[in-house]
Amino acid sequence: MAITSSAKKAIRASARKHVFNLRRKDALRDTTKLLTKALAAKDVSGAEKLLPAAYKAIDKAKKRGVIKGNTADRKKARLAAAIKRAKA
């Protein structure tokens, strides 16, 4: 248990940041899942409309440090490639 007031404050700040990080991670997962479900249902135009939202969620998670840069770039590339494959 934290003893000093600064340690107690750090715990409170960490808890707040944890909530924001979970929210970003959920948004990332939800948008990605919607896009992949649209692709599975052969709805390519719907998936293309969801791509900017997925990119936005990925970029925000990257910016806040929820995921690393290369992971974000890889996710974006794989989503774009999946849409490209579905079109063909």
Buried (B, 14 or more C-beta within 10 A) or exposed (E): EEEEEEEEEEEEEEEEEEEEBEEBBEBBEEBBEBBBEBBEEEBBEBBBEBBEBBBEBBEBBBEEEBBEEEEBEEBBEEBBEBBEEBEE
